[in-house]
């Protein structure tokens, strides 16, 4: 059965210079657009407003950050994109406890943003 693309934008990751800038950006975005700063998604690396915007506490992948695309079948989505000439960085794979890939980043940037696929 052929893979049917079902990509959904999961979030936008924005590279910030440091934790203070990430916190300031999250706070401003929250005040302007009514998205709550999400303590449930807070990590050592990032702060979120809602689930849509990830404010990285340092520069991550991509010149400006990354665009996370969720899919129901990450390996099939990867193959689908590789057949179109898109390449991935195997060293970026994060794994689920059951051995399936959870996340993988692209090698290329689009408009200064890395792309990462996520398993739904």
ABEGO torsion letter per residue (X at the ends): XBBBBABBBABBBBBBABAAAAAAAAAAAAAAAGBBBBAAABBAABBBBEAABBBBABBBBEAAEBBBBBBABAAAAAAAAAAAGBBBBAAABBBBAAGBBABBBBABBBGGBBBBBBBX
